[in-house]
Amino acid sequence: MCGVGEQVRKKQQRLLKNMDAHKVMLDLLQIPYEKGDAKMMEILKFTHQFLQKFCAGNQENQALLHKHLNLFLTPGVRRGD
């Protein structure tokens, strides 16, 4: 989804939504990990980047993630802090 035109990005977002890729990413956000686990921090960074691009300019995908807003806003949900 990087560096592509608007129409291509929308098609990619729709394809990824139909494949439930966002559900896998949301599952990743809930995996417990040790503080200082560099590999897991990298995975979480890429997961957040994916979800940002998945939602960029796409209200339908934003609505899907809105149902899981607590994963992004609730203190203490993110493990490893």
Protein Blocks (a to p, Z undefined) as FASTA:
>chain_A
ZZiafklmmmmmmmmmmnommmmmmmmmmpccdehilklmmmmmmmmmmmmmmmgopakl
mmmmmmmmmmmmmghkaghZZ
